[in-house]
Amino acid sequence: SNVLHLLTTKMGTLPARRQEALKVASCFGSQMSKLAVDILSKSPKYSDLSHELEKAVRDGFLEFVGSRSLHDELTMTKFHHDKIREAAYGLIHCDERERYHHDIGMVLYSYAGVEVEEELLFSTVHHLNRGVSLLLKFPSEKRISIAQLNLRAGTRAIQQSSFKSAYSYLKVGVELLLEDSWENQSKLSINLYFLLSKAAYALGSIDDAKIMLKTIIEKVKKLEDKFDIYFLYIKTLLSKREFHEAFETCRWILSELGENLPIVLEKDKINATSSETYSMYSGLTNSEFLTMKENKCRRHIAVMKFYSQLVTVSYHAVPRQMRQYYICMWAQSNLTNGFSKLTPTCLATFSCVLINLNLDTKEGYRIGKIAVEMMHRFNVVAECAPLVYLSVYAYVAILVEPFQSCVDMMQKGYEQAMFNGDTYMAACNLAQKIPKSLICGIRLSTLDNEIRNQLKRDNGYSQKALLPYWLIYQDTISLLADGQDVTSPTIEADLLDRQSNSVPFDYLDCLSYLRLMSSYWLGQYERAVYYAERKLGDERSKFRIVTSEFYNGLALIGMFRRKRTSALMKRIKTSITELNGAAEHSQWNFQNKEYLLMAELSSISNQSNVAILEWYDKAIDRAKRSKFIHEEGLACELAGCHCSSVGERSIALTYFSEAKKCYSEWGSRMKVKFIENQIRRINATFD
């Protein structure tokens, strides 16, 4: 405050025209472009601005950036310090600031109108909008002109993902519309309301966005003029967990576009459609996919767009088999009517069907990777990346490529969705990234912080569609870190209610899978097997089936050690066979798991100790090379338990010490404590 007082006092001694120049410069923030100076200097009110700014530079208040004078086109006039700018702005009385900004804005606007140069677009609109109460008194023609300028600024801000700025510009644009604008300025009204809704959605004002979109839907008569509006409207329904309305809206629009889709269909017909679609696609080479002619028909693009949305909504609204059918019909429409910029999302989603139905893992992976390549080749990454990366890397490539690289791609999908202002699709990418990160052995505290941050974001964005996932992820991580369950039985019971509209169908399988994993790590083998073999939902992704067999096999072996039965042994060998098949596609992801199951099988089969330890060491080495720190620790722990059971106490201590290091790095205090107890127990026998 003392510094500000001294600066303000010093400025108060300057000539009035110099003070005026400093006031003008302060209205632009920390720096002012030469173009702004030139335009303002053409106005009688600011005719000596350039001259006075040069004197202010000599006085030490300002500096030229890019050159030593305002004669260079690249020159920026910048305040030496934020406090100097603050003092200069303080010279303008609070009651005068609205008018002051308005006058600057009007000079800039008068120079070029709606066609104001890009460099000054945001600055001009900012100054004009500071005096919005004055703008509302303008004649109709000028109000509409400035509304158009706000539309241009809002559009540009959305392109830059500056949604907060876009919202402020577009909101003023809407305020400037006249009472008869829907009749006489319909295009301007639609664009302003739609983009304002888009900015509101991106900022989390879902209810506001929904209300404005409904207004446009009521005002606009032709369906083809409402495609983008309905698309965003359905997103708001998803975010509000109004899944049934979202699904029916998608289905109705598709029916209006000639795609009549049933709500229920017999299983045989669904499977026949899947096989038919598979045959249509499997005959095409990569080159044929990438050289197909694009169909730019607006109606066809709309069909593809709403199929994409129907499939997304169906994750929450219909059983797996009907979603499978919708995906296949989408894929057939894509192939029959020609490719479009949304084809990559179609191919990526169809690749998931091929994988999860066990139709053809290699073919599913091929089509998934074609989707990624096509997205880049046709320069549609911004539009397609969130859904393409989600589909391909969460469900398809993860069976072939290293887990870690797939997690990185899901993060890219999340970032692109956030850049697009699509908070729902961003959350979907993160909802798949978290459990895959858990499988990678990423530090538990890191994942916990990520979930807490997402819960805060969701709360701020009013984005509740995936809340059940965040709760079960948080619960699982708490169990693995400390052995503590943070989700009450009541909450879990509510989430398990199949009739509840708040529970996505996929969630039920996710819950079963994570309960299996945490139960095994807690040493609750019977409970783990129960979750492995109990189908809470009809969603059984290939990835979850394979990784479930790892924990299921280990839990069955734990049960076998207590009660040796042929039935258990048969089920154990089934798990090993599943992991063996998975390792053929990706040694990086699955071979350490196969080796560990083989080590445990050798241990319960009473093979030679040398052969048994060889399997354990192979599992440890493979987990280390794949950077699965938690599974390296698990292999060391189980090797230590085996050695302890056969009297090899010194070797057991070595394995347990390594396990403790791994678990400590993973962040599982529960497992560190367990290992410390094992070490104490063995050391006690030496005494």
Buried (B, 14 or more C-beta within 10 A) or exposed (E): EEEEEEBBEBBEEBEEBBBBBBBBBBBBBBBBBBBBBBBBBEBEEBEEBBEBBBBBBEEEBBBBEEEEEBEEEEBBBBBEEEEBBBBBBBBBEEEEBBEBBBBBBBBBBEBBBBEBBEEBBBBBBBBBBBBBEBBEEBEBEBBBBBBBBBBBBBBBBBEEBBBEBBBBBBBBBBBBBBEEBBEEBEEBBBBBBBBBBBBBBBBBBBEBBBEBBBBBEEBBEEBEEBBBBBBBBBBBBBBBBBBBBBBBBBBEBBEEBEBEBEEEBEEEEBBEBBEEBBEBBEEBEEEEBBEBEEBEEEEBBBBBBBBBBBBBBBBBBBEBBBBBBBBBBBBBBBBEBBBBBBBBBBBBBBBBBBBBBEBBBEBBBBBBBBBBBBBEEBEBBEBBBBBBBBBBBBBBBBBBBBBBEBBEBBBBBBBBBBBBBBBBBBBBBBBBBBBBBBBBBBBBEEBBEBBEEBBEBBEEBBBBBBBBBBBBBBBBBBBBBBBEBEBEEEBBEEBBEEEEEBBBBBBBBBBBBBBBBBBBBBEBBEBBBBBBEEEBBEBBBBBBBBBBBBBBBBBBBBBBBEEEEEEBBEBBBEBBBBBBBBBEBBBBBBBBBBBBBBBBBBBBEEBEBEEBBBBBBBBBBBBBEBBBBBBBBBBBBBBBBBBBEEEBBEBBBBBBEBBBBBBBBBBBBBBBEBBEEBBEEBEEEEE
